[in-house]
Amino acid sequence: MNASTARRGLHSGPDLAAALFVLGVGLLSLWQTVIIPTSPIYAQVGPKVVPYLVSACLVGLGIGLTTVAIRGGWSQDIEELQDAAPLNPRALGLLLAGLLANLVLIEPLGFTIAATAQFVLVAAAFGSRAFLRNLVIAFIVALSAYGLFVKGLGVNIGAGVVETLVFGDPG
Amino acid sequence: MGAIEGLTLGFSHALSLSNLGWALLGCFLGTAIGVLPGIGPALTIALLLPITFSVSATGAFILFCGIFYGAMYGGSTTSILLNTPGESGSIITALEGAKMARNGRAGPALATSAIGSFVAGTVGTIGIAFLGPIVVELALKLGPAEYFMLMVLCFVTVSAVLGGSALRGLTSLGFGLLLGLVGVDLQTGQPRLTFGVPELLDGVNVVLVAVALFAVGETLYLAWRYVEGPVEVRHVGSIMMSKSDWKRSFWPWIRGAGLGFPFGVMPAGGTEMPTMLSYFMERKLVRPEHEKEFGTTGAIEGVAGPEAANNAAAAGVLVPMLTLGLPTSATAAIMLSAFQSYGIQPGPLLFTTQADLVWTLIASLFIANVMLVVLNLPLVGLWARILKIPQPQLYAGILVFATIGTYGISNSVIDLVLLYGIGIIAMFMRRFDFPVAPVVIGMILGPMAEQAMRQALTISQGDWTVFVTRPISLVILLIAIAALAGPRLYAAWLRRMA
């Protein structure tokens, strides 16, 4: 018996969590399907049939994945995952902070400031320490992208303090 | 319309100045995003979908196909010079190509992959032109029941047959189908799976999902595994191939192209399988005196063959997309949604109702191939310089454009929450080896499959046996079952024998 078969029998925690997530999504969509109101319009096949099918499949797949996870999981058999570098909490944390900053800032302060904050945080996540330079690059990139999209293509991407100062009142 | 007639018509339109311009722009952009790690054709075309509101359909599709072909050329540059394949089709190219680069033969490796891509792209495009009308003839005989079964077959092959595990592939597909169901049901007007959020009544936007999966999820996963260290780009050197390089590349190009195209045409549109097969084939067929170069100094056959297979398979994917409306790769699925935003229904009727568009597109593919080989051989130094863009700023920039692409659709923070939420799911999908492409295919093809199924059942007055009593439908169903169960039965049989 080799090492990989010897490890079987122990369930894999992360894989189990992923499997239960799939099961959860399946159950969630099953609940959403049940509450679809019955159609007053006649149709040979109602709006519920396909959602039921898909939900049932996901629940079934979730159960299947859970079984695999309890029997030792699948991640340990994938070479690419075994060779991959471990979790880098600093990089991932900074990146998620960048996404959050964009999400929170874009409505009150506008695209340019939100995008600049996101850019600096993401660049820092990937190891760039030139904060000031990134700040300048980000500001220029964001503002010219804003100009291009809003003035050039007519796609509104969120005006704010800076945009009003530079390009005048949106409208 | 026959192939020759069609091509004559196509070239007469494709050679106009504006269409040539779109092709050149597409080739340039496609090569650039193919070279850059972290951006692929699916993401680029998704971000460009808004141009469908202001550009003519012909122009937009020439641009998209230029990007699609160009990304294949660019991807091999990255695999060879950086040893980091940008997409699954160029993993094999990196095997021998990066070894050639390490031994100072990056130039000939780049040249053989560019010329191989040209040979295969041309063979593949000829294949589209001649096979397309034949498939259309057959497809016109199909009714909704057969169509539904074809889509089921497509679902099975892209999710369960390719990739590591049927269980995980089908889960990805299910997730995509679920996303496709969100919104108001077109037939009855009932809101489905909206969780009471009014923003979801219109459904989840395709661009949003593509950006979430390919930009946000990918960047998050890169950060998860991030290890600090300098990135090494190999020198290109001279791109001249010696006489022996030409001789050693020629048959691998032809064999690779012949192998790749059928794989692309079948609704199993993967590039992994043909590139891998081509690699093993060349390794077997190589002349004994070059055999030791495989895996050591890098054998040129191992770059020429798989690279040709990769491009021919990519061209083949366009056959089911244009003739049947069946996308078998993520990029094809996004192009399909571009057709929909023009109100064009891809499928067999496309060749008759939109003959101008289809043939101009095919002619443009020939032109794009010529442009690409020119862009990629003398200008390869330029692309190598693109690789020197520092990664922190590159990824930061990608995410800024991801925001623009999503927030620009509706200016709603809900969309950004969805974008990042699906992005985080995509990151975990990478971590747990769930394939991403079936999500996009399920989301775009799912609603079409549902429509076909409901049409078929309306015609049959609700009788579900229609799918097994119509002979063609039954045959396709049996193929799908065989594709799903076959490999498992075979493995079980091997285990019993052992």
Interface residues (C-beta under 8 A of the other chain):
Chain A: P14 D15 A18 F21 V22 V25 G26 S29 Q32 T33 I36 P37 S39 I41 A43 Q44 V45 G46 P47 V50 P51 V54 S55 C57 L58 L61 G62 G64 L65 V68 W74 S75 I78 E80 L81 A84 A85 P86 L87 N88 A91 L92 L94 L95 L96 G98 L99 N102 L103 I106 E107 F111 A114 A115 Q118 F119 V120 V122 A123 A124 A125 F126 G127 S128 N134 I137 A138 V141 A142 A145 F149 L153 V155 N156 I157 G158
Chain B: P50 G164 S165 L167 R168 L170 T171 G174 F175 L177 L178 L181 D185 Q187 T188 G189 Q190 P191 R192 L193 T194 F195 V216 T219 L220 L222 A223 W224 R225 Y226 V227 E228 P390 Q391 P392 Q393 Y395 A396 G397 L399 V400 F401 T403 I404 Y407 G408 N411 V413 L416 V417 Y420 G423 F428 R431 F432 D433 E450 M453 R454 L457 T458 Q461 G462
